Amino acid sequence: MSVSLRLEPELEAELRLRLERDGGSMSEFVRQAIREKLDRDGRSAYQIGEPLFGRYSSGDGDRSVRRKEGVKARIDAKHRR
């Protein structure tokens, strides 16, 4: 299938710079962008964010249960200064 596409001059210039820097063809870039868009639109919000969940974990599995203890400890420490 052949597709024709019109881009604003600024967007076209940015795309051409990117292709020069990274290599590859415009056709491959557009195909990859379409693949990514189709994959992303078929997933739920949870599926999109799943790789990020727990990535920066504190290691405290019960932190939300003990949140009041943590707040109290920080307030007490502030008043001890």
Buried (B, 14 or more C-beta within 10 A) or exposed (E): EEEEEEEEEEEEEEBEEEBEEEEEEEEEBEEEEEEEEEEEEEEEEEEEEEEEEEEEEEEEEEEEEEEEEEEEEEEEEEEEE
